[in-house]
Amino acid sequence: MDVDVVKGYIKQSLNEEWRNQFQDHKIISTEFCRAPIGGSLALHLLKLMRNLCVRNQRIQDFWRCEGTLATALSTAGSGDRDYLKILATFIANVVGDNDDNRLLLKEYYPWSFVRWADVDINATFCILQNMGDHAEELLRSDPTMLFVFLGLTTRASQTAGSDFVNIFFSKRGHQFFEYCIQIVEDMDIQKLRGLADAPESFYEILQNLPSQEDILTFLWCFGNEILEEFPHFPSEDTVVRIFNQYMDKVPEATMTGPIEVKNETAGGATSSTFEPTSAPSWWYDFTRLVITRSGDFTEQRFDRWTGDKLKYSILTRVLDFLQAIVTIRLQDPGKYVTIATNWEVVGLLRIVANTLLLKDTGTIIQPRIWILLNHTFQALELPMLQEVGVYCVKLATEADVENQKVVRDLVKVDNGENYKIPDSVRAGLDSDGRLRPISEDEMGG
């Protein structure tokens, strides 16, 4: 069959009525099976077969029963990138709403799918979407291969968007999306060693996968983009797990007041040695998501978190982390600004503020109100830090007499040897617990 003839058929096949009247499927199948693999004729026959089976289960079945589908699948490792892209779109159409074809395609997982994902991530996720429930089953069956697919998706996202990536994840729901995040977090060298058994032709693809952190950055950024599709993402358990994980090494703050910057030891005066590592590259997107979702507390939305687990994590571990960082400011303000920017300190304070809107937080925050007071200073390099810090104090004290008493005691001038808040910090409260204007001199910085 001449290529030009096939090209004419392809143009006509865009018309549904023409497709319904076409009768030469047997000839097309025979010609495809005879055509040189990956050649121009095979490529154009694939385009025609793809168009002929659109939303037509009878023709989809025909391609399977005639062996055309199996022949096409056997060429997944052949041909150039253009051929593989067309092959992927043919597969996407031939499995649509056809469970028998889906079952056949499952036998070619994972490596044919990896090949398609390497050349066209959009078509690959179209295939996965058309696989129905089988897709998630396949992806969950092998965490290492799921990591590979997420890596290829991340790589493709750096150059172009993908509608079918959005569709696929939005249809799966937030549980599967959070499962993907968990898989990437837990992936290690030991688990990836299984890829050493991959076919040799895939070595280059696997060696060029993005890093673990890059994949997580893509997932959290992607989560921000489709937040409206996931009203329950991220789950409260996920947020608490991540905060606890990254704040776990922070020394717990004393319950009676701030730790002095200088601690007398047998060896003389020593300063606090805590210095947090750099925040992961996805931390910004993560905090933005938590700010948005915790903001639901003020809107009384049906999908809001219960906050029961969150409030304990935020009002203990996160505040201890903020205090550990702010002590660095007393010795090196420049270093503090760098660290505070890196870890989104203002964003974390906004999350604290949202958490304080929940019920029954007064008792939890009371032992750490002094940490909130320590974040009411002005720093031009950290816009809104003072405003958010003061707002946190307001939320912790309004309608709570006991917490107002705690604040009044903390802001009293103490000329003794021990002071309760560093000299560079001043609370934005009057002696009666009410908010008042704060001058730059009072801020000490």
C-alpha positions in Angstrom: 0.0 0.0 0.0 1.3 3.4 -0.9 2.0 5.9 1.8 0.2 8.7 0.0 -2.9 6.6 -0.2 -2.7 6.1 3.6 -2.2 9.8 4.1 -5.4 10.4 2.1 -7.3 7.9 4.3 -5.9 9.6 7.5 -7.3 13.0 6.4 -10.7 11.4 5.6 -10.7 9.5 8.9 -11.2 12.7 10.8 -14.8 12.5 9.7 -16.9 10.2 11.9 -19.3 9.3 9.1 -16.4 8.2 6.9 -15.0 6.1 9.7 -18.3 4.3 10.1 -18.5 3.5 6.4 -14.9 2.3 6.1 -14.7 -1.5 5.4 -11.0 -2.2 4.7 -9.8 -2.8 8.2 -8.5 -6.3 7.3 -6.3 -4.8 4.5 -5.0 -2.1 6.9 -4.2 -4.8 9.5 -2.4 -7.0 7.0 -0.4 -4.0 5.6 0.7 -2.9 9.0 1.9 -6.3 10.0 3.9 -6.5 6.8 5.3 -3.0 6.9 9.0 -2.4 8.0 9.0 -1.7 11.7 9.2 1.9 12.5 9.1 2.9 8.9 7.1 5.7 7.2 4.3 3.3 6.1 4.0 1.7 9.5 3.8 5.1 11.1 1.0 6.4 8.9 -0.9 3.1 9.2 -0.8 3.6 13.0 -2.2 7.0 12.6 -5.1 5.6 10.5 -5.7 2.7 12.9 -5.7 5.1 15.8 -8.4 7.3 14.1 -10.5 4.3 13.1 -10.9 3.0 16.6 -11.8 6.2 18.3 -14.8 5.4 20.6 -15.5 2.3 18.6 -15.2 -0.8 20.6 -15.9 -3.1 17.6 -12.8 -1.8 15.8 -10.8 -1.9 19.1 -11.7 -5.6 19.4 -10.9 -6.2 15.7 -7.3 -4.8 16.2 -6.8 -7.2 19.1 -8.4 -10.3 17.5 -6.5 -9.8 14.3 -3.2 -9.6 16.2 -2.7 -6.0 15.1 -2.5 -4.7 18.6 0.0 -7.3 19.7 2.1 -6.5 16.6 2.0 -2.8 17.4 3.0 -3.5 21.1 5.9 -5.6 20.0 7.4 -2.6 18.2 7.6 -0.4 21.4 11.3 -0.7 21.4 11.8 0.1 17.7 11.5 3.1 15.5 12.4 6.7 16.2 10.8 9.1 18.7 8.2 10.2 16.1 7.1 6.6 15.6 6.9 5.9 19.3 4.8 9.0 19.9 2.3 7.8 17.3 2.4 4.3 18.7 1.5 5.7 22.2 -1.5 7.6 20.8 -2.7 4.5 19.0 -2.4 2.5 22.3 -4.3 5.2 24.2 -7.2 5.0 21.7 -7.3 1.3 21.4 -7.6 0.7 25.2 -10.3 3.3 25.8 -13.4 1.7 27.4 -12.1 -1.8 26.3 -11.2 -4.0 29.3 -9.9 -6.9 27.1 -7.4 -4.6 25.5 -6.5 -3.2 28.9 -5.7 -6.7 30.1 -3.5 -7.3 27.1 -1.7 -4.1 27.6 -0.9 -4.9 31.3 1.5 -7.6 30.0 3.7 -4.9 28.6 4.1 -3.0 31.9 6.5 -1.5 32.9 9.1 -1.2 30.1 6.9 -0.3 27.2 5.3 2.4 29.3 8.7 3.7 30.3 9.6 3.9 26.6 6.5 5.9 25.8 6.9 8.2 28.9 10.4 9.0 27.7 9.2 10.3 24.4 5.7 11.7 25.2 4.6 12.0 28.8 1.2 13.4 27.8 0.3 10.4 25.6 1.6 8.0 28.3 -0.7 9.5 30.9 -3.5 9.4 28.3 -2.9 5.6 28.1 -2.9 5.3 31.9 -6.1 7.3 32.2 -7.8 5.1 29.6 -6.5 2.0 31.5 -9.1 2.8 34.2 -8.5 1.1 37.6 -5.8 -1.1 36.1 -3.5 2.0 36.0 -3.4 2.6 39.7 -3.1 -1.1 40.3 0.0 -1.3 38.1 1.6 1.8 39.5 1.1 0.7 43.1 2.4 -2.8 42.3 6.0 -1.6 42.1 7.0 1.5 44.0 10.4 1.7 42.3 8.7 1.9 38.8 6.3 4.5 40.2 9.3 6.5 41.2 10.6 6.2 37.6 7.4 7.4 36.1 7.2 10.3 38.5 10.8 11.1 37.6 10.0 11.1 33.9 6.9 13.3 34.6 9.1 15.7 36.5 11.6 15.9 33.7 8.9 16.5 31.1 7.3 19.3 33.2 10.5 21.3 33.0 9.8 22.0 29.3 6.1 21.7 28.8 2.8 21.2 30.7 0.7 18.1 30.3 -3.1 18.1 30.3 -3.4 14.4 30.8 -1.0 14.4 33.8 -3.5 16.9 35.4 -6.5 14.7 34.4 -4.9 11.5 35.6 -4.0 12.7 39.1 -7.2 14.7 39.6 -9.2 11.5 38.7 -7.2 9.4 41.1 -7.8 11.6 44.1 -5.7 13.0 46.9 -5.0 9.6 48.5 -3.1 8.3 45.5 -1.3 11.6 45.1 -0.1 11.6 48.7 0.9 7.9 48.2 3.2 9.1 45.4 4.8 11.7 47.7 5.3 9.1 50.3 6.9 6.7 47.8 9.4 9.4 46.6 10.2 10.3 50.2 10.9 6.7 51.2 12.9 5.8 48.1 16.6 5.1 48.8 19.6 3.6 47.0 18.8 0.1 48.2 15.4 0.1 46.6 16.7 1.7 43.4 19.3 -1.1 43.0 16.5 -3.3 41.5 16.7 -1.1 38.4 20.1 -2.7 37.7 18.2 -5.6 36.2 16.5 -3.3 33.7 17.0 -4.0 30.0 20.2 -2.4 28.8 18.4 -0.1 26.3 16.9 1.7 29.3 20.1 2.5 31.2 20.4 6.0 29.7 16.8 6.9 30.6 17.2 5.7 34.2 20.6 7.4 34.6 19.0 10.8 33.6 16.2 10.7 36.1 15.8 13.9 38.2 16.8 13.8 41.9 14.5 12.7 44.7 14.2 16.3 45.8 13.4 17.6 42.3 10.6 15.1 42.1 9.2 16.2 45.4 9.4 19.8 44.3 7.4 19.0 41.2 4.8 17.1 43.2 4.3 19.8 45.8 4.2 22.5 43.1 1.8 20.4 41.1 -0.3 20.0 44.2 -0.6 23.8 44.5 -1.7 24.0 40.8 -4.6 21.5 41.2 -5.5 22.3 44.8 -9.2 22.9 43.8 -9.3 19.3 42.5 -8.1 18.0 45.8 -10.2 19.6 48.5 -8.7 17.2 51.1 -5.0 17.7 50.0 -2.7 17.7 51.8 -4.2 15.5 54.5 -3.7 16.5 58.1 -1.7 13.3 58.7 0.7 14.2 55.9 1.2 17.7 57.2 1.8 16.5 60.7 4.2 13.8 59.5 6.3 16.3 57.5 6.4 18.9 60.3 7.4 16.3 62.8 10.0 14.9 60.5 11.8 18.2 59.8 11.4 19.7 63.2 12.3 16.5 65.1 15.9 17.4 65.8 15.1 20.8 67.3 15.7 21.0 71.0 12.4 21.2 72.9 11.9 24.7 74.3 11.7 25.1 78.1 8.1 25.3 79.4 8.9 28.2 81.8 10.5 30.7 79.4 13.2 31.2 76.8 16.6 29.6 77.0 19.3 32.2 77.7 21.5 32.9 74.7 24.6 32.3 76.9 24.7 29.2 79.1 27.3 28.9 81.8 29.1 25.6 81.7 32.2 24.2 83.3 34.1 25.3 80.3 32.9 28.8 80.4 30.2 30.7 78.5 29.0 28.9 75.4 26.3 29.9 72.9 23.5 27.8 71.4 24.9 25.4 68.8 21.7 24.7 66.9 21.8 25.6 63.3 19.2 24.1 61.0 20.2 22.6 57.7 18.9 24.2 54.4 15.2 23.7 53.8 14.3 21.3 51.0 13.6 23.0 47.7 9.9 22.1 47.9 9.4 23.7 51.3 8.0 26.9 49.8 5.2 25.0 47.9 4.5 22.9 50.9 4.1 25.9 53.3 1.9 27.7 50.7 -0.4 24.6 50.6 -0.6 24.4 54.4 -1.4 28.1 54.7 -4.2 27.8 52.1 -5.7 24.6 53.7 -5.3 25.8 57.3 -7.0 29.0 56.2 -10.2 26.9 55.8 -10.5 27.1 59.5 -11.8 30.7 59.1 -14.2 29.8 56.3 -15.9 26.9 58.1 -15.6 24.8 54.9 -17.0 21.3 54.9 -13.6 19.9 53.9 -11.5 21.6 56.5 -9.1 19.6 58.7 -10.3 18.7 62.2 -7.0 20.3 63.5 -6.8 17.9 66.4 -3.4 16.5 65.4 -2.3 19.6 63.6 -2.6 22.0 66.5 -0.3 19.9 68.7 2.4 19.7 66.1 2.2 23.4 65.1 2.0 24.8 68.6 4.8 22.7 70.0 7.4 21.4 67.5 7.0 24.2 64.9 7.2 26.9 67.6 10.2 25.2 69.1 11.8 25.3 65.7 11.0 29.0 65.3 12.5 29.8 68.7 15.7 27.8 67.9 16.1 29.9 64.8 15.4 33.3 66.3 18.1 32.8 69.0 20.6 33.0 66.1 19.4 36.5 65.4 20.9 37.8 68.7 24.4 36.8 67.6 24.2 37.1 63.8 21.2 39.0 62.4 22.3 38.4 58.8 22.5 34.7 59.3 19.1 34.7 60.9 17.5 36.5 57.9 19.0 33.9 55.5 17.8 31.0 57.6 14.4 32.5 58.3 13.9 33.2 54.5 15.0 29.7 53.6 12.6 28.1 56.1 9.7 30.4 55.3 9.4 31.6 58.9 6.7 34.2 58.1 4.8 31.5 56.4 5.2 29.2 59.4 3.9 32.0 61.6 0.8 32.4 59.4 0.2 28.7 59.8 0.5 29.2 63.6 -2.0 32.0 63.4 -4.5 29.8 61.4 -4.0 27.0 64.0 -4.8 29.4 66.9 -8.2 29.9 65.3 -9.1 26.3 66.3 -10.9 25.7 69.6 -9.0 24.5 72.7 -5.6 25.9 71.7 -5.2 28.3 74.7 -3.9 25.6 77.0 -1.5 24.2 74.4 0.0 27.6 73.5 0.3 29.0 77.0 3.7 27.5 77.8 5.0 28.9 74.5 3.4 32.3 74.4 6.9 33.7 75.0 8.0 32.3 71.6 5.2 34.3 70.0 6.4 37.4 71.8 9.9 36.8 70.5 8.5 37.1 66.9 7.0 40.6 67.2 10.1 42.5 66.1 10.5 44.3 62.8 12.9 43.0 60.1 12.8 44.8 56.8 14.2 41.7 55.0 11.2 39.6 56.3 8.1 41.5 55.3 5.0 41.0 57.5 7.0 39.2 60.2 6.1 41.7 62.9 2.4 42.0 61.8 1.9 38.2 61.8 3.8 37.8 65.1 1.6 40.4 66.8 -1.5 38.8 65.3 -0.5 35.4 66.7 -0.2 37.0 70.2 -3.6 38.6 69.8 -5.2 35.3 68.9 -3.5 33.5 71.8 -4.7 36.1 74.4 -8.1 37.4 73.3 -10.9 36.0 75.4 -8.3 34.0 77.4 -7.6 35.7 80.8 -5.0 33.1 81.8 -2.9 33.7 78.7 -3.3 37.5 79.1 -1.8 37.1 82.6 1.1 35.1 81.2 1.8 37.9 78.7 1.6 40.6 81.4 4.2 38.7 83.4 6.5 38.2 80.5 6.6 41.9 79.4 7.4 43.2 82.9 10.8 44.8 83.2 13.1 42.5 85.2 16.3 44.0 86.6 17.4 40.7 88.1 20.2 38.5 86.9 17.7 36.4 84.8 15.6 38.0 82.1 12.7 36.4 80.5 12.9 37.7 76.9 16.0 38.9 75.1 16.7 42.6 75.1 16.3 42.8 71.4 12.7 41.7 71.6 9.7 43.7 72.7 6.1 42.5 72.8 3.4 44.5 71.0 1.2 44.6 74.1 0.4 47.0 76.9 0.4 45.9 80.5 -3.3 45.1 80.2 -2.8 42.7 77.4 -4.1 45.0 74.7 -2.4 45.6 71.4 -0.6 48.9 71.0 1.6 50.6 68.4 5.3 49.7 68.5 8.1 52.0 67.7 11.3 51.0 65.8 13.4 51.8 68.9 11.4 49.3 70.9 12.0 46.6 68.2 15.7 46.6 68.7 16.4 45.9 65.0 
